[in-house]
Amino acid sequence: MNLQTVIFTGRSGAGKGMQSQHLEKYLAEHTPDTPVLHIETGEYVWDRARKIIDLGNRQPDFLAIWMWTTAFIQNFKGNEHLVFDGAPRALPEALILDTALPFFDRVNPAVVYLKVSQEWAEERLKGRGRADDLKPEVVARRFAFFEKDVVPVIEHYRNNPAYRFLEINGEQTPEQVFDDVRKGLGI
């Protein structure tokens, strides 16, 4: 199997984290000698960043870019599969990533857009039971930044011939979604 570079995107509650975990597990089982580098900006918790996340706001572009580029540069060796979980979340981030991937000889990366309705995502968020998912004002801010910031990223990738763009119906069982992801990636 060729090295995979996969960017998961979608609205809060679409299942990006779950599907990136499914992909990591699949890659580990089918290419045990090839590590997987998982990059997720939401993992990094500092006092100020946590406050921003708790309010349902998006990290400032400079911080999000610094977080994933630092993880990328410090951990990337060149022989890994790359899985981006929910990053980039804004067009400036996507444009920076557009320069990073070719620099590291990552060609034909895939963008997996997990498409779900806002209503479906709201129900899923409520079902997760996380404290920040239960505050309507926090969820509303996340959905607002999805429309304002993430949708332009999705359109950037949809129209960029340097990327394989996969639009996956996220309103299925996690297993059905992953089956569609796997088929779309050709793995």
C-alpha positions in Angstrom: 0.0 0.0 0.0 1.3 3.5 -0.8 1.8 6.0 1.9 -1.5 7.7 2.7 -2.0 11.4 3.4 -5.6 11.9 4.5 -7.3 15.1 5.8 -10.6 14.6 7.6 -12.9 17.6 7.6 -16.5 18.3 8.5 -18.8 19.9 11.0 -18.5 19.4 14.7 -20.1 16.0 15.5 -19.6 14.6 12.0 -17.3 11.8 13.3 -13.9 13.0 12.2 -12.1 11.7 15.3 -13.9 8.4 15.1 -13.1 7.9 11.4 -9.5 9.0 11.8 -9.1 6.4 14.5 -10.7 3.7 12.3 -8.2 4.7 9.5 -5.3 4.6 11.9 -6.3 1.1 13.1 -6.8 -0.1 9.6 -3.4 1.2 8.4 -1.7 -0.3 11.5 -3.2 -3.7 10.7 -2.5 -3.6 7.0 0.9 -1.9 7.0 2.4 -2.8 10.4 5.9 -1.6 9.5 4.6 1.9 8.5 3.9 4.2 11.4 0.9 6.6 11.4 1.4 10.3 12.3 -1.9 11.6 13.6 -2.2 15.4 13.6 -5.0 17.0 15.5 -4.9 20.6 16.8 -7.5 19.9 19.4 -5.1 17.7 21.4 -3.1 20.6 22.6 -4.3 22.0 25.8 -2.9 25.3 27.2 -4.8 27.6 29.5 -5.6 30.2 26.9 -6.3 27.6 24.2 -8.5 25.6 26.5 -10.6 28.7 27.2 -11.1 29.3 23.5 -12.1 25.7 23.0 -14.5 25.7 26.0 -16.3 28.7 24.5 -16.7 26.8 21.2 -14.5 29.2 19.3 -11.8 28.4 16.7 -8.2 28.8 17.6 -6.5 31.8 16.0 -4.9 30.9 12.7 -1.4 31.5 13.9 -1.9 29.2 16.8 -3.5 26.4 14.9 -0.8 26.6 12.2 1.9 26.6 14.8 0.4 23.6 16.6 0.1 21.3 13.6 3.3 22.4 11.9 5.2 21.9 15.1 3.8 18.4 15.5 4.5 17.8 11.8 8.1 19.0 11.9 9.0 17.4 15.2 7.5 14.0 14.4 7.5 13.5 10.7 10.3 11.2 9.4 9.0 10.7 5.9 7.9 7.0 6.1 4.6 7.5 7.8 1.0 7.6 6.8 -0.4 11.1 7.7 -3.8 11.6 9.1 -5.0 15.1 9.8 -8.0 15.1 12.1 -10.1 18.3 11.7 -7.2 20.5 10.5 -7.1 22.8 8.6 -10.1 24.7 9.9 -9.5 27.9 8.0 -8.4 28.9 4.5 -5.0 30.4 5.7 -4.2 27.0 7.4 -5.2 25.2 4.2 -2.9 27.4 2.1 0.0 26.8 4.4 -0.7 23.0 4.3 -0.7 23.3 0.5 3.0 24.3 0.7 3.9 21.8 3.4 2.7 18.6 1.7 4.7 19.0 -1.5 7.8 20.1 0.5 7.6 16.7 2.3 6.9 14.9 -1.1 3.3 14.0 -0.2 1.5 13.8 -3.5 -2.1 13.1 -4.2 -3.3 13.7 -0.6 -7.0 12.9 0.0 -9.5 15.1 1.7 -12.4 13.2 3.3 -15.4 15.5 3.9 -17.8 13.9 6.3 -21.0 15.6 5.2 -23.8 15.7 7.9 -26.7 18.1 8.5 -26.5 20.5 11.4 -29.5 18.8 12.9 -27.9 15.3 12.7 -24.6 16.7 14.2 -26.5 18.4 17.1 -28.1 15.1 18.0 -24.8 13.3 17.9 -23.1 16.0 20.0 -25.8 15.7 22.6 -25.3 11.9 22.6 -21.5 12.1 23.2 -22.2 13.6 26.7 -19.1 15.9 26.8 -19.6 19.0 28.8 -18.8 21.4 26.0 -21.2 19.5 23.7 -24.1 20.2 26.1 -23.9 24.0 26.1 -26.2 25.3 23.3 -24.2 28.6 22.9 -20.9 26.7 22.5 -22.3 24.3 19.9 -23.9 27.3 18.1 -20.5 29.0 17.9 -18.9 25.9 16.5 -21.5 25.6 13.9 -21.1 29.3 13.0 -17.4 29.0 12.5 -17.9 25.9 10.4 -20.0 27.9 8.0 -17.7 31.0 8.1 -14.3 29.3 8.2 -14.4 25.6 7.3 -16.8 25.7 4.3 -14.3 27.8 2.3 -11.6 25.2 3.2 -13.9 22.4 1.9 -14.5 24.3 -1.3 -10.8 25.0 -1.7 -10.1 21.3 -1.6 -13.1 20.3 -3.7 -11.8 22.6 -6.5 -8.1 21.9 -6.1 -6.7 19.2 -8.6 -3.8 18.5 -6.3 -6.1 16.7 -3.9 -8.4 13.8 -4.1 -11.7 15.1 -2.7 -14.1 12.5 -1.2 -17.5 13.6 0.0 -18.8 10.9 2.3 -22.3 10.7 3.7 -21.6 10.9 7.5 -25.2 10.1 8.4 -24.6 6.3 8.4 -23.3 3.9 11.0 -19.6 4.5 11.7 -18.9 1.2 10.0 -20.7 2.2 6.8 -18.9 5.5 6.8 -15.5 3.9 7.2 -16.4 1.4 4.5 -17.1 4.4 2.2 -13.9 6.1 3.3 -11.8 3.0 2.6 -13.4 2.5 -0.8 -12.9 6.1 -1.7 -9.2 5.9 -0.7 -8.8 2.7 -2.7 -7.4 0.7 0.3 
